[in-house]
Amino acid sequence: MAAFLLWCLLLVVCWPLALLALVLWPLVWLVSLPFRLVGITFAAIFAFLRALLFLPARVLGGPAATA
């Protein structure tokens, strides 16, 4: 909601810039998709490695992780 209100304010103050932002936003979103996928992949890899490294402690009955 705040982003929409800021865009409306930009539309009133400088309408060409607001229309340019409206047109370019889908292109920016498309360009950022591969970076998001890489971030998700790295997060999954690190979660897997963490689980793999802590597996012996979990099997041997170490203290339970709270997170």
Secondary structure, 3 states (H helix, E strand, C coil): CHHHHHHHHHHHHCHHHHHHHHHHHHHHHHHHHHHHHHHHHHHHHHHHHHHHHHHHHHHCCCCCCCC
